[in-house]
Amino acid sequence: MVDQIFTSVTVNPAWTFPPDLTTVVQDQGDDFNAAVTNHTSISDALDKLQQQVVSDLQSQNISVEQGS
């Protein structure tokens, strides 16, 4: 199914797959480091990361919804 979708749409050739992998990796590292430094939960760090990923994708005009 995924292969069929990607063959039927035009994908920006400048994107990596996934489109914001570099940003996700950077944000994840920052959020996890902050959790360790501030003695906060990884669960909170993951919630923050999800918000950042959704925001980044939406800023690139990619339709995405945040799950619970």
N, C-alpha and C positions, 0 to 999 in steps of 0.2 A: 504494500500500500504506500509506504513512504517513497519508494522508488517511483511509483506512478505519479505521485504529487510533484516531486522534483523534476520530472521530465515534462510536466505540463505547465510549469510556471517559469518565469524568468527570475533568476536569482542574481542579486547584485554580485558581480565577480570580485569585488573588493572584500566581501565578507569571508571570514573564516567560518568553519562549522564547529560549533554553533556560532551564530553571528557575533556574539559578544564574549567569546571564550576568554580573551585577554583581560577584559574588565572583570569578569566573574572570578578569575583566579586571583587577581589583585585585590578585589574587595573581600574575597574569602580569607585571604591571608591577613589582611588588615583587621577584619572582624574577629577572627580567631585569636590573633595576637592581643587585641584589645580585651577579649574575654579572659584570657590568661592573666594579663597585666592587672585588670580591674577586678579579678575574682568574680566574674559574672558567668552565667551559664552558656554553654555552647548552643543550647536551644534558643536562647535570646539572640546569639550571634547568627544562627541560621535564619531566624525570623527577619533580622535586619538584612541579611544577604538576599533573601527572597524579595524584599521590598526594593532593594537596589537593582536586582536583575530585571524585575518587571519595569521599573522606571527607565532603565537603560534601553530595554527593548522598545518600549513605547516612544522614547525619544528618537528612535530610528524608524518610526512609523510602522512598527511590527505589531500586529494585533496579538495581544496577550492578556490573560486574566490571571489574577493572583488567587491561588488556592488557599485553603484553610490549613 
